[in-house]
Amino acid sequence: MKSTIFLLITVILFSSCISNTIYEKPNDLIPKDSMVLLIQEMTIASSAKMVKTVNLQRNINYFPFVFEKFKIDSTRFAKSSFYYTSKIDEYEEILVKVEESLRGAKEKYSDLKTKRDSIVRDSLNKVKVKKPKNKNATKENIDLLKNSKYSRVKI
């Protein structure tokens, strides 16, 4: 009798602890491929928050721009995100695609930056104006060098 009551209580406790974590699909669910792009843009926007702008401003919230770009509102994103997080396998697929996409973008832009830096470095090496070897160079020669198209170079 005691074992039957104990078993009944155990079954009731375990069944009450199981929750329904998979929610209903919202009517305006954002598709997976759009969700990947959206999360990627939001990751970039959150990373750019502390970067200074051209006007030397910081702490700019870029999320409204992302929502505007995708023509959605924050509540639709929240509902879709909530739904996808309840289905952990689908959400993991989305996050893996986001990570791959961000890594690809990082490689692409780091390669472009490397090429640009090498072009700039090469151009600066060609443009360098050396000081005249003659210590008795006249003031006119120095003025001529200062006023040339390479006037940024200090003499």
C-alpha positions, 0 to 999 in steps of 0.5 A, spaced: 500 500 500 505 504 501 509 503 495 503 504 491 501 511 494 509 513 493 509 511 486 502 515 485 505 521 488 512 520 484 508 520 478 504 526 479 510 530 481 514 528 475 508 529 470 507 536 474 514 538 473 514 537 465 512 543 462 510 545 455 516 549 452 514 549 445 509 554 444 505 555 438 507 558 432 505 565 431 501 568 425 507 573 423 513 568 424 519 571 421 522 565 416 529 562 418 533 565 412 530 572 414 531 570 422 539 569 420 540 575 416 536 579 422 540 576 427 546 577 423 545 585 423 543 585 430 549 582 432 553 587 428 549 593 431 550 591 438 557 591 436 557 598 433 554 601 439 560 603 443 564 605 436 565 612 435 561 615 429 564 620 424 561 626 429 565 622 435 558 620 438 557 613 442 552 609 445 547 610 439 542 604 438 542 602 431 536 596 432 531 601 430 535 602 423 535 594 423 528 593 424 526 599 419 531 595 414 527 589 414 520 592 415 519 589 422 517 591 429 520 589 435 514 585 437 514 581 431 522 580 432 520 578 440 515 573 438 519 570 433 525 569 437 521 567 443 518 561 438 525 559 435 528 559 442 523 554 444 525 549 439 532 549 441 534 545 435 532 550 430 534 556 433 541 552 434 541 552 426 540 559 425 545 561 430 550 556 427 548 560 420 549 567 423 556 565 426 558 562 419 556 568 415 559 573 420 566 569 420 565 569 412 564 577 413 570 578 417 575 574 413 572 578 407 573 585 410 580 583 413 582 581 406 580 588 404 583 592 409 590 588 408 590 590 401 588 597 402 593 598 408 598 595 403 596 600 397 597 605 402 603 603 405 606 602 398 604 609 396 607 612 402 613 609 400 613 612 393 611 619 395 617 620 401 621 626 400 628 625 403 631 631 406 637 634 401 643 631 403 647 638 402 647 641 409 647 648 405 640 647 402 637 654 401 631 656 404 628 657 397 629 649 396 626 648 402 620 652 401 619 649 394 619 642 397 614 645 402 609 648 397 609 642 393 604 637 392 607 632 397 606 638 402 604 633 408 611 630 408 615 634 414 622 636 412 
